[in-house]
């Protein structure tokens, strides 16, 4: 069914909008009501018709694709009740922590009612504030098991005077949207209330930049930012041969997130991002993350590891390929901003060198391969583990090394772009994910070489690449330097209350001097913490002004220091003709 669905989205959507008479398909109608924002609760009514089976199981997801953390959304559900067409209570029996079984023998339609508490503004949570509300379907919509490909309708009831924008497909009724199937339904964020919208077009398709709080990111900045977004979209579109969506939405919150799920999160035809406050954020500051999230609409939303095809929303979906899904997306974020003319050649090359330095500065790179880092992410996706390395940086570094190796092996005829296009055309468009072996086969076919050794060393293994050989394919070598950076002994996140301490090293001086996990550092040396230059404090005595459980106190301690590598790519003195061919292909825009 996936093949037909993926190949004929237009047909399926028309079908969804009109009849719902697809054989065996349920008729599914969700209504999301928000009558009183101060209650911080949505009321959801799900009406399911066309039932022709003795039992129906209904599940709520436990995690949101792209944010590899189990959240158990059921914990936010109140007053869960199931009735039949006559209003008689049916007895839902839980079989798993997020699944209810309903006896539907002789029952053609049921209605499920529940409230959903929405109190956390975060990428993978729902929030109702006084003047806006935000959620993504994954947190709130039930899946009738065995009916993932059935379409659904979503109706909204929102406070008077509020606006609404949703990544779901619009209908003639501004309060009604549709989704072709459950995966599409739950991958769509919706925002209602007060916010700014800048509409722009790319290749004839509508795009919407949504900024919240309204009025904080100026019109001048918004206009410049959407120009950047459009240029990046065109660069990526040129690589893949068109934009595979009807509309695209960039949801921005220029305010701190209220959980660890800050940063940005990709969806099928949208992304959600947190950015510094509107007076601080600039288009140049936020376009890098935007280019990363946008590239995800191909890489991970469509080009997807086989272990996540289809998604299992009931539990962790481990895959050894997130170094491709995230790391190559990092790489192509820098490629796209460069190709779009948003960033310079110098900055592009510096980004490549920085990724290499980021990997080589981390001792964990000698123990944890990119493949293993990918699988183990579920142990600490948004919370630091004691000893780890990011497959984002590992994969970004590998992206450049793969790209240059393929270009060198094919005398500039093919590149990593061809691998991505093949994954898109031969896997996604044929309704399937990809495995490591299938990816190797694609690279081998393009290069007429065997890349198993490359994977053994750098993907499954922890060998240090011979950078000067591989960067040398384009006539570059790595110039290496080292500098001291502060090692405060903790990991923190900037929140409205200050820098919240998360991963405190018990052996650090700060811990010995009394700092604890959960403390909020409000000032360092009497300066606001998010403005201070931590690196300048390497090895220095510092005064931390903290708040612990609302009680303010100061801790005098000392930050440690550690050496980090600083790399730059420099041209060899006299590049050969082949080196110049590879370089020009790599830097073409
Ligand atoms: Zn990402």
Boltz pocket constraint, residues with backbone or C-beta under 6 A from the ligand:
constraints:
  - pocket:
      binder: B
      contacts: [[A, 264], [A, 266], [A, 292], [A, 293], [A, 296], [A, 325], [A, 326], [A, 329]]
      max_distance: 6.0
